[in-house]
Amino acid sequence: MYKKMIICAAIALMASACCNNEGNSCSKETASQNNGVSFEEVLKTRRSIRSYDSSKTISEAEVRQLLTAVQEAPSWANQQPSKYYVAIGKEKLEAVQNLVGGNKDRIKNAPVLIVCTFEKGKSGFFQGNPANELGDYWGAYDNGLSNCYLILQARAMGFDTLIMGMRESDKLRELFAIPPEEMVTAVISLGYRLGEPKQPQHRPLDEVAKFF
Ligand SMILES: Cc1cc2nc3c(=O)[nH]c(=O)nc-3n(C[C@H](O)[C@H](O)[C@H](O)COP(=O)(O)O)c2cc1C
């Protein structure tokens, strides 16, 4: 009996040490619970937001916290080709607003705009040569994965996003001095939703997935 109690106490102590140790899975679980949203809620409430609340701001520290999520994303051979250029100051924000074509009015009150790129010739490459027919598409694939982590983490933190494929890549490259080795993909707006968005229609599961 006494031996059993000692074993139980030791297990409890180990569990509490695990949860107090920064960076381990226990502390991460606690952090996401503190945000008060379940993963299912994040998935269900994440929507493309095309109207932002101009009275709310987001700090650089919050964006930094958000971007730690992209560091967790998987990538080809852990190449981590995704890069992010964050417009958070007035001047750069205004400049980016003018480089997203017809999206301009949709994101004009978003306090943060993030330009996404990926480094070419990394994901999908082995010793400098494409590993298969997809070549640099794998970089775009990895960037999409990272961006997915970003938008879901944003929702978990109570923020909203819009991924924009309509953007002027050459001018964005110039604005942020993005090197030629990187390919500009999307611009993502970050802010707080103003009103509730329309629910998009989803294709039936049997049209999307085939079971054999
Ligand atoms: C790669 C990509 C590019 C997109 N580009 C735009 C865009 O330029 N403008 C826009 O309003 N929405 C854009 N969207 C958002 C989609 O229209 C949206 O994800 C889709 O209608 C489903 O709605 P939901 O995101 O609310 O689920 C883009 C989404 C993706 C993934």
The ligand as an ORCA input file, in Angstrom:
! r2SCAN-3c Opt
* xyz 0 1
  C      -5.077     30.574    -52.712
  C      -6.295     31.413    -52.393
  C      -6.453     32.639    -53.001
  C      -7.570     33.435    -52.678
  N      -7.667     34.694    -53.209
  C      -8.694     35.491    -52.833
  C      -8.753     36.844    -53.269
  O      -7.868     37.353    -53.966
  N      -9.817     37.591    -52.874
  C     -10.806     37.096    -52.056
  O     -11.735     37.816    -51.719
  N     -10.758     35.804    -51.602
  C      -9.724     35.016    -51.961
  N      -9.640     33.741    -51.461
  C     -10.653     33.250    -50.509
  C     -11.591     32.205    -51.118
  O     -12.492     32.838    -52.006
  C     -12.319     31.481    -49.971
  O     -11.382     30.736    -49.230
  C     -13.423     30.543    -50.446
  O     -14.454     31.266    -51.074
  C     -14.047     29.739    -49.288
  O     -14.526     30.594    -48.258
  P     -13.992     30.492    -46.772
  O     -12.526     30.829    -46.801
  O     -14.794     31.473    -45.995
  O     -14.194     29.087    -46.316
  C      -8.539     32.955    -51.764
  C      -8.339     31.709    -51.151
  C      -7.236     30.958    -51.435
  C      -7.012     29.658    -50.695
*
